[in-house]
């Protein structure tokens, strides 16, 4: 699976390098995630608060339109139980996500973005102490599908100095759980992630 991630990252930046031009910009990004899952078998579980960070390349096509591939780490999942004045019990599902976004600037600095995303699960665990090193609860990691497909959409604002802020929503299209490794039980759950972030384009 790690080889798949490496190949995806190499292909992403290799393609841009071939098209290198003065207008192409590279950047770093990060922010907070409010993640949960949706589906027939889940009744709106509480969101897990986590984070994301990574990098991107923006390739202008016209003055207002550009293509923006990204690679970023994303903490996803949901809260199994919310605890007042204590640590929540979290179902932690962490991914390396690779979206390719179409980005359109409506007016000076203000833009919208939308596109497909493929994610690679790199961690799955139940944690009763998410703020510490202890608290991991045994879980069958094989029950989580390695690949996750999603559609991404968002809005943002980019300053002239390269600093930008955005809000984005990831709508998962793939089942989180593998029915084969759940004893044939088909559990309907798809990732849902609201993201608030900031970044800087060089």
Backbone as CSV, one residue per row, in Angstrom:
resi,resn,N_x,N_y,N_z,CA_x,CA_y,CA_z,C_x,C_y,C_z
1,UNK,0.817,-1.192,0.000,0.000,0.000,0.000,0.861,1.257,0.000
2,UNK,1.983,1.188,0.743,2.886,2.338,0.761,3.435,2.622,-0.636
3,UNK,3.668,1.548,-1.411,4.165,1.734,-2.778,3.138,2.481,-3.625
4,UNK,1.854,2.199,-3.399,0.801,2.887,-4.150,0.822,4.382,-3.846
5,UNK,0.991,4.729,-2.563,1.044,6.135,-2.170,2.233,6.839,-2.811
6,UNK,3.399,6.176,-2.776,4.612,6.761,-3.358,4.434,6.994,-4.851
7,UNK,3.859,6.004,-5.546,3.629,6.144,-6.988,2.673,7.285,-7.278
8,UNK,1.623,7.409,-6.475,0.645,8.489,-6.676,1.293,9.855,-6.502
9,UNK,2.121,9.987,-5.465,2.800,11.267,-5.219,3.784,11.583,-6.339
10,UNK,4.553,10.572,-6.777,5.531,10.776,-7.845,4.838,11.170,-9.149
11,UNK,3.722,10.523,-9.445,2.980,10.848,-10.665,2.428,12.257,-10.609
12,UNK,1.945,12.645,-9.430,1.390,13.983,-9.248,2.411,15.067,-9.554
13,UNK,3.561,15.004,-8.903,4.555,16.050,-9.079,5.351,15.880,-10.367
14,UNK,5.451,14.645,-10.874,6.136,14.423,-12.135,5.389,15.031,-13.293
15,UNK,4.066,14.925,-13.286,3.245,15.499,-14.347,3.376,17.011,-14.376
16,UNK,3.386,17.603,-13.189,3.512,19.059,-13.117,4.886,19.509,-13.591
17,UNK,5.919,18.740,-13.244,7.275,19.114,-13.633,7.407,19.179,-15.146
18,UNK,6.732,18.252,-15.847,6.792,18.246,-17.306,6.183,19.519,-17.877
19,UNK,5.163,20.045,-17.179,4.470,21.231,-17.656,5.004,22.514,-17.010
20,UNK,6.164,22.421,-16.371,6.677,23.541,-15.578,6.666,24.852,-16.348
21,UNK,6.174,25.874,-15.685,6.119,27.214,-16.260,6.156,28.202,-15.115
22,UNK,6.386,29.490,-15.440,6.548,30.497,-14.402,5.314,30.628,-13.521
23,UNK,4.113,30.403,-14.089,2.887,30.622,-13.341,2.557,29.495,-12.372
24,UNK,3.169,28.334,-12.542,2.892,27.208,-11.649,3.380,27.536,-10.250
25,UNK,2.544,27.262,-9.235,2.929,27.543,-7.854,2.810,26.277,-7.011
26,UNK,3.753,26.110,-6.105,3.735,25.017,-5.152,3.339,25.593,-3.796
27,UNK,2.785,24.764,-2.942,2.379,25.294,-1.649,2.211,24.234,-0.584
28,UNK,2.067,24.709,0.650,1.806,23.854,1.807,0.488,24.277,2.431
29,UNK,-0.189,23.323,3.059,-1.498,23.600,3.628,-1.703,22.799,4.901
30,UNK,-2.665,23.228,5.710,-3.008,22.501,6.924,-4.257,23.097,7.535
31,UNK,-4.833,22.375,8.504,-6.032,22.883,9.143,-6.714,21.843,10.001
32,UNK,-7.966,22.124,10.340,-8.740,21.288,11.247,-9.808,20.517,10.480
33,UNK,-10.067,19.280,10.905,-11.112,18.426,10.338,-12.223,18.200,11.358
34,UNK,-13.456,18.172,10.871,-14.597,17.719,11.656,-15.180,16.543,10.875
35,UNK,-14.807,15.329,11.293,-15.072,14.132,10.489,-16.110,13.237,11.145
36,UNK,-16.949,12.634,10.300,-17.906,11.646,10.751,-18.147,10.669,9.608
37,UNK,-19.119,9.808,9.742,-19.504,8.901,8.667,-21.007,8.978,8.476
38,UNK,-21.450,8.696,7.257,-22.869,8.673,6.960,-23.242,7.381,6.268
39,UNK,-24.480,6.954,6.443,-24.949,5.716,5.822,-26.160,5.184,6.544
40,UNK,-26.775,4.165,5.961,-28.005,3.611,6.522,-27.804,3.018,7.908
41,UNK,-26.582,2.567,8.208,-26.330,1.898,9.488,-25.769,2.816,10.562
42,UNK,-25.705,4.125,10.264,-25.174,5.079,11.241,-26.142,6.250,11.390
43,UNK,-26.528,6.506,12.617,-27.473,7.576,12.907,-26.723,8.833,13.348
44,UNK,-26.093,9.502,12.370,-25.428,10.782,12.599,-24.516,10.764,13.830
45,UNK,-23.443,9.950,13.823,-22.530,9.947,14.978,-21.814,11.278,15.135
46,UNK,-21.381,11.570,16.359,-20.661,12.815,16.634,-19.361,12.862,15.839
47,UNK,-18.945,14.068,15.505,-17.751,14.253,14.686,-16.481,14.111,15.511
48,UNK,-15.486,13.500,14.908,-14.139,13.478,15.464,-13.427,14.755,15.013
49,UNK,-12.860,15.487,15.954,-12.075,16.680,15.623,-10.617,16.267,15.463
50,UNK,-10.066,16.537,14.272,-8.688,16.139,13.995,-8.028,17.210,13.120
51,UNK,-7.100,16.816,12.272,-6.339,17.787,11.500,-5.965,17.218,10.141
52,UNK,-5.475,18.089,9.270,-4.915,17.679,7.984,-3.717,18.552,7.667
53,UNK,-2.776,18.017,6.884,-1.640,18.809,6.414,-1.064,18.142,5.171
54,UNK,-0.457,18.948,4.308,0.125,18.401,3.093,0.588,19.483,2.143
55,UNK,0.612,19.144,0.851,1.100,20.088,-0.152,0.238,20.052,-1.398
56,UNK,0.443,21.029,-2.262,-0.346,21.131,-3.487,0.468,21.803,-4.585
57,UNK,-0.019,21.658,-5.806,0.544,22.350,-6.962,-0.618,22.971,-7.721
58,UNK,-0.535,24.250,-8.003,-1.592,24.931,-8.779,-1.056,25.232,-10.173
59,UNK,-1.741,24.707,-11.187,-1.331,24.869,-12.582,-2.376,25.703,-13.315
60,UNK,-2.098,26.972,-13.591,-3.074,27.818,-14.293,-3.304,27.346,-15.728
61,UNK,-4.574,27.327,-16.130,-4.950,27.011,-17.500,-5.342,28.289,-18.235
62,UNK,-6.114,29.122,-17.557,-6.448,30.458,-18.044,-6.256,31.429,-16.890
63,UNK,-6.642,32.674,-17.104,-6.484,33.682,-16.051,-7.332,33.350,-14.827
64,UNK,-8.484,32.721,-15.023,-9.394,32.443,-13.923,-9.486,30.964,-13.540
65,UNK,-9.018,30.082,-14.401,-9.195,28.651,-14.186,-7.849,27.946,-14.034
66,UNK,-7.764,27.032,-13.064,-6.537,26.268,-12.860,-6.867,24.861,-12.377
67,UNK,-5.881,23.968,-12.478,-5.976,22.612,-11.961,-5.050,22.506,-10.753
68,UNK,-5.563,21.925,-9.664,-4.772,21.848,-8.436,-4.758,20.425,-7.870
69,UNK,-3.728,19.628,-8.177,-3.542,18.335,-7.505,-2.920,18.548,-6.124
70,UNK,-3.270,17.663,-5.206,-2.770,17.768,-3.835,-2.403,16.385,-3.296
71,UNK,-1.599,16.373,-2.252,-1.344,15.186,-1.442,-1.359,15.645,0.012
72,UNK,-2.230,15.037,0.835,-2.264,15.481,2.227,-2.717,14.354,3.156
73,UNK,-2.253,14.444,4.395,-2.652,13.522,5.460,-3.925,14.051,6.096
74,UNK,-4.888,13.160,6.349,-6.180,13.600,6.871,-6.656,12.669,7.981
75,UNK,-6.875,13.231,9.180,-7.443,12.486,10.296,-8.958,12.459,10.189
76,UNK,-9.533,11.266,9.994,-10.969,11.132,9.782,-11.541,10.114,10.774
77,UNK,-12.775,9.674,10.550,-13.424,8.755,11.468,-14.630,9.391,12.130
78,UNK,-14.864,9.060,13.411,-16.006,9.635,14.136,-15.851,9.328,15.621
79,UNK,-16.641,10.012,16.435,-16.676,9.743,17.870,-17.667,8.622,18.153
80,UNK,-17.184,7.553,18.773,-18.082,6.488,19.219,-18.878,6.958,20.430
81,UNK,-18.194,7.689,21.308,-18.849,8.213,22.509,-18.218,9.544,22.874
82,UNK,-19.047,10.556,23.097,-18.574,11.862,23.540,-18.645,11.928,25.061
83,UNK,-17.550,12.346,25.680,-17.456,12.356,27.132,-17.271,13.788,27.627
84,UNK,-18.159,14.243,28.491,-18.018,15.577,29.081,-16.852,15.575,30.069
85,UNK,-16.026,16.618,29.991,-14.891,16.786,30.906,-13.948,15.581,30.889
86,UNK,-13.795,14.972,29.709,-12.890,13.834,29.583,-12.602,13.539,28.125
87,UNK,-11.839,12.477,27.892,-11.496,12.096,26.523,-12.641,11.343,25.865
88,UNK,-12.949,11.706,24.627,-13.930,10.968,23.844,-13.340,9.620,23.427
89,UNK,-14.211,8.673,23.099,-13.773,7.419,22.491,-13.924,7.588,20.989
90,UNK,-12.814,7.505,20.265,-12.794,7.808,18.841,-12.560,6.569,17.990
91,UNK,-13.241,6.504,16.874,-12.890,5.554,15.821,-12.030,6.335,14.841
92,UNK,-10.736,6.092,14.864,-9.789,6.884,14.086,-9.504,6.210,12.750
93,UNK,-9.798,6.926,11.672,-9.528,6.463,10.310,-8.690,7.538,9.633
94,UNK,-7.420,7.256,9.420,-6.502,8.251,8.864,-6.110,7.866,7.441
95,UNK,-6.039,8.869,6.578,-5.818,8.641,5.154,-4.729,9.544,4.591
96,UNK,-4.073,9.086,3.533,-3.331,9.943,2.622,-4.271,10.187,1.441
97,UNK,-4.715,11.413,1.280,-5.675,11.760,0.239,-4.992,12.461,-0.929
98,UNK,-5.439,12.124,-2.147,-4.881,12.708,-3.367,-6.051,13.209,-4.238
99,UNK,-6.471,14.462,-4.035,-7.502,15.030,-4.896,-6.890,15.729,-6.108
100,UNK,-7.673,15.847,-7.174,-7.314,16.674,-8.326,-8.493,17.613,-8.543
101,UNK,-8.264,18.904,-8.271,-9.352,19.866,-8.216,-9.339,20.815,-9.407
102,UNK,-10.527,21.118,-9.901,-10.713,22.215,-10.846,-11.016,23.459,-10.010
103,UNK,-10.254,24.516,-10.237,-10.321,25.704,-9.394,-10.670,26.924,-10.249
104,UNK,-11.713,27.654,-9.861,-12.163,28.801,-10.644,-12.236,30.040,-9.753
105,UNK,-11.581,31.119,-10.207,-11.581,32.384,-9.474,-12.744,33.250,-9.976
106,UNK,-13.730,33.476,-9.103,-14.912,34.255,-9.471,-14.586,35.749,-9.575
107,UNK,-13.979,36.266,-8.536,-13.529,37.665,-8.487,-12.159,37.660,-7.843
108,UNK,-11.567,38.818,-7.672,-10.210,38.913,-7.134,-10.036,38.074,-5.867
109,UNK,-9.285,37.004,-5.976,-8.938,36.185,-4.816,-9.964,35.159,-4.395
110,UNK,-11.239,35.353,-4.719,-12.293,34.455,-4.264,-12.490,33.322,-5.268
111,UNK,-12.450,32.068,-4.809,-12.507,30.944,-5.733,-13.387,29.806,-5.208
112,UNK,-13.788,28.969,-6.147,-14.455,27.716,-5.831,-13.631,26.567,-6.388
113,UNK,-13.767,25.390,-5.795,-12.987,24.232,-6.235,-13.825,22.973,-6.123
114,UNK,-13.627,22.045,-7.054,-14.360,20.785,-7.030,-13.561,19.737,-7.799
115,UNK,-13.682,18.478,-7.391,-12.973,17.430,-8.111,-13.011,16.098,-7.394
116,UNK,-12.489,15.059,-8.040,-12.442,13.719,-7.450,-11.246,13.564,-6.513
117,UNK,-11.346,12.582,-5.623,-10.268,12.314,-4.682,-10.159,10.814,-4.438
118,UNK,-8.935,10.334,-4.384,-8.678,8.956,-3.959,-7.896,9.011,-2.653
119,UNK,-8.284,8.170,-1.697,-7.611,8.137,-0.407,-7.070,6.754,-0.106
120,UNK,-5.967,6.702,0.646,-5.325,5.454,1.036,-5.302,5.381,2.563
121,UNK,-6.009,4.417,3.123,-6.066,4.293,4.576,-4.704,3.873,5.130
122,UNK,-4.177,4.647,6.076,-2.866,4.358,6.665,-2.956,4.044,8.158
123,UNK,-4.132,4.228,8.744,-4.302,3.919,10.165,-5.781,3.745,10.461
124,UNK,-6.107,2.723,11.279,-7.482,2.540,11.730,-7.439,1.915,13.109
125,UNK,-8.047,2.602,14.082,-8.032,2.095,15.444,-9.132,2.755,16.267
126,UNK,-9.490,2.095,17.347,-10.387,2.678,18.335,-9.528,3.164,19.488
127,UNK,-9.728,4.416,19.899,-8.852,5.029,20.897,-9.706,5.687,21.983
128,UNK,-9.534,5.243,23.220,-10.259,5.831,24.351,-9.470,6.944,25.026
129,UNK,-8.242,7.182,24.521,-7.412,8.263,25.067,-6.700,8.960,23.911
130,UNK,-7.466,9.676,23.062,-6.873,10.264,21.848,-5.813,11.320,22.098
131,UNK,-5.763,11.870,23.311,-4.755,12.888,23.616,-3.487,12.307,24.219
132,UNK,-3.442,10.975,24.399,-2.271,10.340,24.990,-1.822,9.128,24.192
133,UNK,-0.815,8.424,24.725,-0.251,7.265,24.033,-1.007,5.975,24.351
134,UNK,-1.741,5.951,25.454,-2.481,4.750,25.830,-3.925,4.864,25.327
135,UNK,-4.676,3.801,25.502,-6.097,3.856,25.164,-6.492,3.123,23.910
136,UNK,-5.515,2.556,23.186,-5.850,1.816,21.963,-6.627,0.545,22.310
137,UNK,-7.691,0.300,21.558,-8.540,-0.876,21.745,-8.377,-1.771,20.523
138,UNK,-8.222,-3.061,20.752,-8.014,-3.999,19.655,-9.141,-3.921,18.630
139,UNK,-8.747,-3.925,17.347,-9.720,-3.834,16.267,-9.154,-4.544,15.046
140,UNK,-10.026,-5.178,14.288,-9.622,-5.889,13.072,-9.392,-4.880,11.947
141,UNK,-8.121,-4.505,11.724,-7.808,-3.503,10.702,-8.172,-3.959,9.302
142,UNK,-8.226,-5.274,9.082,-8.583,-5.785,7.759,-10.027,-5.454,7.391
143,UNK,-10.825,-5.074,8.382,-12.229,-4.749,8.127,-12.401,-3.373,7.495
144,UNK,-11.313,-2.609,7.362,-11.360,-1.280,6.741,-10.846,-1.370,5.315
145,UNK,-11.620,-0.855,4.367,-11.174,-0.838,2.977,-9.971,0.087,2.828
146,UNK,-8.964,-0.378,2.109,-7.727,0.393,1.946,-7.923,1.628,1.085
147,UNK,-8.767,1.529,0.055,-8.975,2.620,-0.886,-10.304,3.312,-0.600
148,UNK,-10.287,4.635,-0.664,-11.498,5.420,-0.437,-11.642,6.445,-1.561
149,UNK,-12.798,6.448,-2.225,-13.085,7.424,-3.270,-14.051,8.474,-2.736
150,UNK,-13.836,9.720,-3.159,-14.672,10.813,-2.676,-14.790,11.907,-3.734
151,UNK,-15.771,12.776,-3.534,-15.903,14.011,-4.303,-15.661,15.166,-3.343
152,UNK,-14.873,16.139,-3.776,-14.455,17.245,-2.924,-14.968,18.556,-3.501
153,UNK,-15.466,19.432,-2.649,-15.884,20.758,-3.087,-15.612,21.781,-1.997
154,UNK,-15.319,23.021,-2.397,-15.045,24.035,-1.386,-14.972,25.435,-1.945
155,UNK,-14.804,26.374,-1.029,-14.660,27.790,-1.347,-13.454,28.334,-0.597
156,UNK,-12.823,29.358,-1.158,-11.679,29.940,-0.480,-11.356,31.327,-0.959
157,UNK,-10.383,31.919,-0.288,-9.915,33.257,-0.666,-8.392,33.284,-0.595
158,UNK,-7.777,33.766,-1.688,-6.326,33.820,-1.789,-5.857,35.271,-1.838
159,UNK,-4.935,35.622,-0.946,-4.374,36.971,-0.901,-3.263,37.112,-1.937
160,UNK,-2.927,38.336,-2.260,-1.889,38.596,-3.260,-0.516,38.079,-2.834
161,UNK,-0.276,37.942,-1.531,1.023,37.471,-1.047,1.136,35.944,-1.036
162,UNK,0.076,35.234,-1.512,0.112,33.784,-1.578,-0.579,33.078,-0.438
163,UNK,-0.917,33.794,0.633,-1.625,33.205,1.762,-3.098,33.003,1.382
164,UNK,-3.668,31.858,1.768,-5.076,31.635,1.457,-5.777,30.918,2.604
165,UNK,-7.106,31.024,2.601,-7.964,30.367,3.578,-9.102,29.688,2.825
166,UNK,-9.502,28.506,3.311,-10.603,27.848,2.606,-11.421,26.955,3.518
167,UNK,-12.618,26.612,3.030,-13.503,25.646,3.661,-13.848,24.610,2.607
168,UNK,-13.848,23.341,3.013,-14.019,22.266,2.039,-14.833,21.129,2.658
169,UNK,-15.556,20.416,1.793,-16.319,19.254,2.241,-15.949,18.051,1.391
170,UNK,-15.598,16.945,2.063,-15.286,15.682,1.393,-16.479,14.747,1.536
171,UNK,-17.071,14.369,0.428,-18.212,13.460,0.417,-17.739,12.086,-0.051
172,UNK,-17.626,11.141,0.878,-17.147,9.810,0.539,-18.136,9.039,-0.314
173,UNK,-17.612,8.314,-1.296,-18.433,7.499,-2.192,-18.256,6.010,-1.932
174,UNK,-17.193,5.630,-1.251,-16.861,4.221,-1.021,-17.268,3.780,0.377
175,UNK,-17.554,2.494,0.520,-17.809,1.930,1.837,-16.522,1.949,2.659
176,UNK,-16.629,2.401,3.900,-15.477,2.397,4.803,-15.112,0.972,5.201
177,UNK,-16.119,0.147,5.470,-15.887,-1.196,5.986,-15.955,-2.242,4.878
178,UNK,-15.139,-3.269,5.011,-15.105,-4.379,4.069,-16.023,-5.492,4.565
179,UNK,-17.068,-5.798,3.798,-18.024,-6.826,4.214,-17.356,-8.202,4.316
180,UNK,-16.332,-8.457,3.480,-15.651,-9.753,3.506,-14.992,-10.020,4.847
181,UNK,-14.465,-8.956,5.479,-13.762,-9.125,6.748,-14.648,-8.808,7.946
182,UNK,-15.941,-8.612,7.685,-16.916,-8.457,8.765,-17.846,-9.669,8.796
183,UNK,-17.341,-10.796,8.334,-18.124,-12.019,8.329,-19.284,-11.983,7.360
184,UNK,-19.131,-11.212,6.270,-20.188,-11.113,5.276,-21.251,-10.083,5.599
185,UNK,-21.131,-9.414,6.760,-22.106,-8.388,7.147,-21.822,-7.098,6.395
186,UNK,-22.813,-6.574,5.706,-22.644,-5.376,4.892,-22.999,-4.143,5.716
187,UNK,-21.975,-3.426,6.181,-22.159,-2.247,7.023,-22.016,-0.996,6.164
188,UNK,-23.096,-0.237,6.026,-23.131,0.936,5.154,-22.579,2.154,5.893
189,UNK,-21.393,2.614,5.497,-20.776,3.797,6.103,-19.823,4.427,5.101
190,UNK,-19.919,5.747,4.952,-19.044,6.488,4.040,-18.512,7.727,4.753
191,UNK,-17.274,8.072,4.443,-16.637,9.208,5.098,-17.329,10.524,4.749
192,UNK,-17.434,11.383,5.764,-17.937,12.740,5.615,-16.997,13.658,6.397
193,UNK,-16.381,14.621,5.733,-15.387,15.460,6.405,-15.575,16.919,6.011
194,UNK,-15.763,17.776,7.010,-15.756,19.228,6.812,-14.407,19.746,7.265
195,UNK,-13.750,20.525,6.391,-12.381,20.968,6.642,-12.279,22.491,6.602
196,UNK,-11.583,23.047,7.567,-11.222,24.467,7.561,-9.699,24.531,7.525
197,UNK,-9.160,25.272,6.552,-7.710,25.257,6.406,-7.124,26.572,5.961
198,UNK,-5.817,26.589,5.977,-5.045,27.730,5.487,-3.795,27.187,4.820
199,UNK,-3.226,27.984,3.951,-2.011,27.540,3.258,-1.247,28.697,2.687
200,UNK,-0.140,28.363,2.058,0.690,29.397,1.437,1.259,28.859,0.136
201,UNK,1.069,29.625,-0.926,1.587,29.266,-2.253,2.886,30.011,-2.513
202,UNK,3.913,29.292,-2.961,5.230,29.882,-3.197,5.383,30.310,-4.655
